[in-house]
Amino acid sequence: MNNKIHIISNAHLDPIWLWRWQEGCGEVLQTFRSAVERIKEYKGMIFTCSSASYYKWVEEIDPELFEEIRKLVKKGKWVPVNGWWVQPDCNMPSAESFARQALYSQLYYYEKFGEICKTGYNVDSFGHNAMLPQLLNNGGMRCYVMMRPGMNENSEIPENLFWWDSPDGSRVLTYRIPYSYGVNGKGDIDRELPLLKERVKNTGHGMMFFFGVGNHGGGPTKGDLDYILELKKDGYEELEYSSPDEYFSEMCADRLDLPTWSDEMQHHASGCYSATSMVKQLNRKAEYWLANAEKWNTVSAKISDLPKATEEFGKAWQEVCFNQFHDILCGCSIMEAYEDVRDSMGYAMKIAANEENKAMLKIAQQVDTWLDGVTDAQSSIARHHCRNLKFPRPVIVFNPNSFEVEAPVRTYHPSRKVEDSEGNEVLFQNVRSSRSNDSHLDTVFNAKVPALGYATYWLWHEDSEFTERSTLDGGISAEGLTVENKHIKVEFDGETGGIKSLVSKADGTEFVGGEFCVPTVVDNSQPDTWAHNIFKFDKTIGKMSLKSVELVECGALRAVMRVKHTYGGSYLTQDFILGADSKNIRVKCRVLWQEPLTILKMPVTVEGENPVSTYEIPAGFIKRPCNGEEEPALTWGDITAGGENRKGVAIISDAKYSYDCPGNTLRLTMLRNSIFADHYSDRPDADFSYCDEGIHRFEYAVYPHVGEAEDSGIQRIAAAFNSKLVAVPVSYHKGTMPLKKSFISINKPNIRLEAFKFCEDGSGDVVMRLCETDGKPVKAAIVCDVAEAGFYADFRKLEVKTFRINSEGYVTETNYLEGIVEE
Amino acid sequence: MIKPYKLKSHVCRFCTFFQAGDEKIPEALLKTENQKPDLEGFAYPLPSKKSDYTCYAKTGEIEWYGASNGLTRYDANAEREEDIVMYFSAPRDLLDNNVKAIMPDGENVWVLTDTGAAYIEMRLVDAEEKADILLEETLKYVDRRGMVSQKRLFEGRNLESIKPYGHSDNDGTFTGNFAFGEMFRYATFKREKGEEHPDTVKARAVATRAVEACLLLLHIHSRGDGFAARTYLCADEPVPDDGLFLRITDGKATCLKTTDSEKRGVTGTVIDASAPVPERLAKLYTEKGYTINDIIYKADTSSDEITHHFINLLTAHEILGDDSELDEIIVSSTKKLMMHIIDHGYELHDFTGKPTTWAKWSTSYFNTEFGWVDGTLNSAQLLMYLLVTMKVTGEEGIWREHYDRLINELGYADRAEKHFDRLYQASLSMGFDYFEDIMYGDHMLATLAYYGICTLEKDEKLLAKYRKGYKAWRTSIEREHNPGYDLLYAVACPDEEVDLDRHAEWFYRTNASRLAAGVSLVGRHDVPVKKLRAGAEEISTLLPPDERFISKYDRNPYDLKNEDSGGIMCVESCYVYTLAYWFGRYHGFFE
């Protein structure tokens, strides 16, 4: 029996929490210096430390110290772990974010230390999504260390050492820290070592002892190190300085039969998925924008002289990755820190905006939008591009998704008629603009754009007399509080402002089975910002009062029912938008929230037996019991119920991450107004600031469907909801490219393009990341002419695959590390 | 309730080859000047880089593109996705890959390459017809006194130049698979056509002969102690320097000199070989004019052979058991083999008095470095052997005692669940991806062992455990979409789904010959390559059988560079197809 207790000297470093990042940076420098000194002083000591961003700080600010660390790494005295930029929250980042966490970090570690991290290590992160084994494996890590939830929070997850499997078939050998990631002081050591010794005896395998002052850095103190030496001489000879890498290596060699866990690992801080909405919204927006902008940069650089922006995207993603640190993205840091986060995310998104704009205009320049006669002499007004009355103006609509999308897009002028690239009229509507200038009208038109492609539309100005006015009718109608299109009929409740009936016109299915879109206020006075030890937000304190419900638009393309609610000094305005061809209802929300210690939830209810809630998680989806516990999710959550003829309703959001599902009701947590960094609700009398007070603008959608969520196409609808079509007004010019074009073809709907980028090694090779979304193994054919590639690939259910394509179009399957580094 | 999948007639490639200078190559082909195809915007992945295609021809609605690395067939109207674009490459479909010209000939094409020409016919063949063609080829060219593994050729691609001899290390295993399929062929015909139908009679004869060939290996050594030989040779066959061979002479068997025998120091060992071989089995060699004194048998038998023997003993007892003479041999052979294993502490003991290298099912073996991983499969095997023995003999007694002891005292049923965990841990500790650490021959062994325990065990708790163990193997088996594995799994675990449509592809796209000519995989433009952790290279997609290397049920079909068993100089047995087809047909998966 291996009875060794591996001493893992470490210092938990929160770069932001109860301090701003500048202080966190200083804390890293001091801790690293201290660790180097302790290694020199104590023979055999090994220091373990995660987070590439910390090393980068040290490299930039104290190169001499960094050099010392490099030498220690080579000697095995200093062990970098967790090939990620920080220890992120492990529920809210997207699959692509986890890819970038690994990509930039492991390449950094490889460049600086000559090796990548073997062990994933998120000792403080508050929960761990079910796909993490795959996300770790793809980043070159086969072993994992975690701690939360603790046994008191979830005793079903195995203790100590176990195999953790994700649904795609990946697995990591996982160590669950039993007590603390930072034992320090004689008292704690005396309490914990005997317990660990007992575990060694009971399990028959070695354990790790995480040792060192943490949170604000620190590491092992001299006093504690001396005490450990004493203990080693006095009854604890099994204590040995070690690292997680060494520990896992020994455990593998020991040929153990270990338990297996095949689920997510939740819950510790259930409030963290809704606290501080601002950081969540920024994260979602930045993730999608950067991924999409990089796709366009790649396409554009392949077909034009646009430079590759790989380095710029790297800088932007590193900001996003940093802000995914668990205490940042989870919304539980101090208020001042979020000002820094806003700046940092702004920097990232400015890069996305710049690169996307350049790429799209470069592509647009090559599209043949020329109209004969367009340069003939005209009045200055007519020559004004936006008000050319004699000719329609070209608008190129870009679709970043890897599947065709048909959706409304907006341009900022009114129109008389809109035509597609083949000259067919398309549905449009002149709608209220956000400005008070001129006509106050924008055009919203229905665009149908091929996969990762563009389509050109021609918009005749509202004032033009050179064309007939459009008479197309999209089949939208409204009567009283009811609106309908060819797919669904929606009736609003004049008493509550909620939806009273939502019926499928194809088969008459009624989806409303109870409370539906009635904004509900829930008590949040007990939970701290994290909601420590509280797993359900179920104390309803009221419903928002309906102020008005009115039909504000009903035209060829869409109908809009505006519903206004109030509560205390707060209001919520919702525009329920039903598009002509839409199977879901899009809801634009504006909230002014001023209620301390409250939660605002938006419910949908489906009637029927055996309700099951399903949620998107990174690289997949998960089904959870409808027990009312607050749950993290990415872009959608769903409640489905019924016997043989099951039906469901999904809520899609562009900014939110938290739901609960008591019984047959799924509730989107729209905001959660806690005190900033309110730890265990220890609240002195003060005029606190609240993390969700103020104005919020975001969107959600309600999507009814029959059958199970994963078979309903929700994955693509939610992706398109977050990756919207982009309309780019362009000029008239000759070009070599057609008016409509797709840059990728994927023959299976459940295979989605997550990333299309240039390889980080500067070779000019292209990297394509694809994932299976529906939980169904498939063989897919992918054709991408701009990369001169066409290939087949098999996908396991929910598998993420990364391909590297060379200049000749030959394809290698790699992982997140792009074939630059091998395990 | 299984809903049968209707297998239709499907195009199958038949290629005839002509060396450069052969007068049969049409003059017109030599003069053909094809246009370069316009592949701009082509909607499907292509096996060659677009710019590498140099020639183009059309037969009806089908288009053919030639490139420097093979030939591509494009059928825009193909019913099945995988048939839209097909790839033809050397040496299986072409003499070499540099296609210089394509000339249509009705629906067929002549293809000119550097070293000659190929005439490619795309004939419609139905699934049963293909099984018949393959069986005929095996019986005519591969059969060796009832054993069917593979045979070498004197002249490449020329089946008529077959070598009359040539054993396989795993004759028992491969013949066992063949026999298994043929028994289900007979059972299908019996049900569908009646016992007296000439097809049924013929099928029974083929199945019986294969079963007898397997049974003979349990007796050919004349040890009389339940041992099983790997294979045997007759006096006029060369003895390869590959393992341990014993020549029988006048009631004694002597170990011949080989590298292996020298290494083990057992050359010249003499043991008793006086036990008689049942006459019914002996006729397999006596009818060829040999006697027991002409026999050289191969020892050091593996668990592979034993596992196949037990499944065949069970199947033969159930399907051919009305042949009382044969059944008597089956029952007595089963008892002897099982008793040998029990008497030797759950091991198969060789003439040396020691266990053979791989036939070990004891806990002492499981506690070794190697045995720790092997133990999961071998536990299931031993449990299967005992269940089969109880079923075949109709007795429990000692068999039940040992079965219960293995489960209750020695943890065999628990261990049989742990395959994936142990495989994964071992591969992790060695720095492998677990796909690199798999013995692919184990997939069939696991399939048979778990199929056996899952279909024979009636206790719900144990059955659940066995099914869990079976599922643990699916992590690596499932991706092969091999009906030979999947259909047995579906019978053993009826709640699990298998993809019959993927299996249809497998039946449709298996060649109608087992000539082991290879294909060109390296350099395919439409197939990504993945380097695994320890350096093995896999392709990212499972190709149809006619576009990947020929193998038995013992290789990784995703391997980029797996070698064919003998290339154009070798023909394999048909069991890879016939086992899957007839088992599936019998159980109602296909019609």
Interface residues (C-beta under 8 A of the other chain):
Chain A: R142 W163 G169 R171 L173 S249 C252 A253 R255 L256 D257 L258 T260 S745 N747 K779 A781 I782 V783 D785 E788 G790 F791 Y792 A793 D794 R796 K801 F803 E808 G809 Y810 V811 T812 E813 T814 E822 E823
Chain B: G41 F42 A43 Y44 P45 L46 K49 K50 E81 E369 W372 K418 D421 R422 Y424 Q425 A426 L428 S429 G431 T475 R479 H525 D526 V527 P528 V529 K530 K531 R533 S540 T541 L542
